[in-house]
Amino acid sequence: MNSYCMFMYRIGLAVLVVLFAAGVSRGALLDNAAEADTDSAAVSGKAEEKPEFEEQQSVPARIETHTLVDAYSGYRFFHVNRYGGNAAPYEYLHSNPVYYGSVNYLAQDIRMSLEGGYLNDKDYHGDLTYDYKGIYRFKFWTESLFHNLGHAQLFDSPFTVNGNSYSPIDLNPRGLYGVRVEQDVAQFRYKPEQFPLHLNFGYWRMLREGTSQMIFADHGFEGTANTFFSKTRVIDRQTHEGQFGFDAHLGYIDLIYDFRVREFKDHTGVPRDSFSDRLDPTESMPRSGGILDHSDTPDSRFYSHKVGLHTSMSGGLVGAVSYTFGKRENLASLNDIRGVDQTNTITHNVAGDLSYTPCGSFSCAVKYRRFEIERNSPATVLYTPAVSPQVGVRPAINTQKDTITASFVYRPVTLLTLKGEYKGEFLSRDNIDPWVVPGRIATLSYPEHSDIHTGSLTLLSRPFKGLRAMAQYLYSTADHPAFANAYEEKHEGLFQLTYTATSRWGVTANTRISRENSDHVKVTTLDFVNPSVTFQMPKNKKLSNATLSTWFVPLKNLTVTGSCGLLRSSSDEAVLFASFLPGSNVLTNYTQQTQFFAVNSMYHVDEKIDLSLGLQQVRSKAEFDPQFVSFGPTANTAGIKQVSQLKTVESSLSTRADYRFTRNFSCALEYSFKDYDEKISSLFNGSVNTVMLYLAGKW
């Protein structure tokens, strides 16, 4: 209810602002007209003699205005069978009244648009734009969306492995979770009449509130009880951003400055729960138990300054350059750890663009980007529950990335266009040397340098009327993959074909095929007991997508569209299951596939009645299938495939009928059915029925 009141308050405030601004503008126009009439009368009063003939007085030109109002109101009914969160993940499943309205006003000096809709107190939007002569312009926008979140199930019963016991505890086994995300934007631009300058002010806020599932573990692996917990976590997070800037036209160049400051805060504080003592010396960090912090979402602050210059956008040669300085500060307020709030990250962004268009059939461009990340952190932090409170911090890794892009567009004839592009990415890192911990050596597998070269060629053609074709080939190679899941070589092809036969039918087909492989990627374990081991992690990934859609008009007032597609991705790669067991890098196949089918139709019965019907089904499956490897008497990869398998069918049906009473009034009835069916586990299966009836009007 508070969200509903807040939404109506904002819309009402926006209407008052518009009415006030419109009144001021109209008053100014009337005052100017009155002064002009007075001055004309005074001038004519000075004439001593009447002219022999009266000149025909000019009639003031009539200022036309245009106003369009659209609104509807109704009610939406929900019926949920079992769990509906997966069937309708973005719906707040409660029956509510619905409202919608829009006002568009256009005059000689004023342009105004106001639009808003309300489904429930967690799903609504509003948008207001107002412009007066281009001198000042403001925009206000608000939106709230709701997302149902899942509830993962812990393992069923306690078990023991190598003498260590593991137990699950779900503190809210029937919990239903969801998050509302709200965004508010306010922007204002002012342009002085006598100077080519724009002043820009802005404010942005993001709010997340609701509940989610939090899973954490109290484990030590030294033989004492190891417990996995699941509990409800309240979410109340806000991000605020303020912005100020200006852009000015200074002869041959334009100057741009932009300042932003953003602050994130988690109003629920740090989660604190009871943990057992972990004093065994083989632990990575022996510590005392008690009520301890965990799973923190640290507060932070970020600000940036940007300065940019660019030449006139008209002409054959256009250049632009900009520099941005940013700093992010960690504002964590932990109880058990001291010193993490001393960390910060400084970023530098440099950008330069140059484009040249000597003629209408050819153009080329060069772009350069440099992005630097400088991380700063203390040498140690204080962890009060630990046996040795002073904990060393690994030196942060600094990163520099340079990107160069060169492209051209050539159109030798009207029906043929050729595009080519080269992109080079050059990444370097600092502080990746092995970090020496007393008695151990910890290292990372990141390379110090990584160069990626990518080239693409695109062909656009219209060989004859109604047919459009596009083909693209991309090749990319990396000398040292920047991350363990990156590739060394990649091939990708894309083809799209669109054909329209007059106004009777049309078809669009496209396919995308991609191949990635890497044979020299390595991962080095971080082991506190045994020496570090480096594993080879080869990977081959294949992606194949194909979609087809068509539309046709079998009858004069009937339009039918249909679409289908296959999205498939598979990878054969080595997976590291346990860093402390030799030979635990196991070859694994991971496959995911989605098929979808959809049919929609719309029938215009007559001037009063419109009917529509839509059907859709999505079939998805995925599996994680490692080779069988035994790590010990009781540890192996058996059963992982069965546990990870996923097979779902999502079906939906929607229909709508519109009836127009008169030119300005109409009504509509909508019905939709959504069903989620998990074939392997039916725990969260369910369906949702929705009915909405509303009355609409236009003026």
Secondary structure, DSSP 4 states (H G I P E B T S, - for coil): -HHHHHHHHHHHHHHHHHHHHHHHHHHHHHHHHHHHHHHHHHHHHT-SS--SSPPPPPPPPP---EEEEEEEEEEEEEEEEE--TTTSTT---S-EEEEEEEEEEE-SSEEEEEEEEEEETTEEEEEEEEEETTTEEEEEEEEEEEEEE--PPPPSS-EEETTEEEEEEES-TT--EEEEEEEEEEEEEE--TTSSEEEEEEEEEEEEEEEEEEEEEE--SSSS-EEEEEEEEEEEEEEEEEEEEEEEEETTEEEEEEEEEEEEEETT---EEEE--B--TTSSS-B--EEEE-S----EEEEEEEEEEEE-SSSSEEEEEEEEEEEEEE----SSEESGGG-EEEEEEEEEEEEEEEETTEEEEEEEEEEEEEEE--SEEEETTBSS-EEE-PPPPEEEEEEEEEEEEEEEETTEEEEEEEEEEEEEEES-SPEEETTEEE-----SEEEEEEEEEEEEE--STTEEEEEEEEEEEESS-SSTT--SEEEEEEEEEEEEETTTEEEEEEEEEEEEEESS-EEE---SSSPP-EEE--EEEEEEEEEEEEEEEEETTEEEEEEEEEEEEEEEEEEE--TTSTT-EEEEEEEEEEEEEEEEEEEE-SSSEEEEEEEEEEEEEEEEEEPP-B-SSS-BSTTHHHHH-EEEEEEEEEEEEEEESSSSEEEEEEEEEEEEEESS--TT-EEEEEEEEEEEEE-
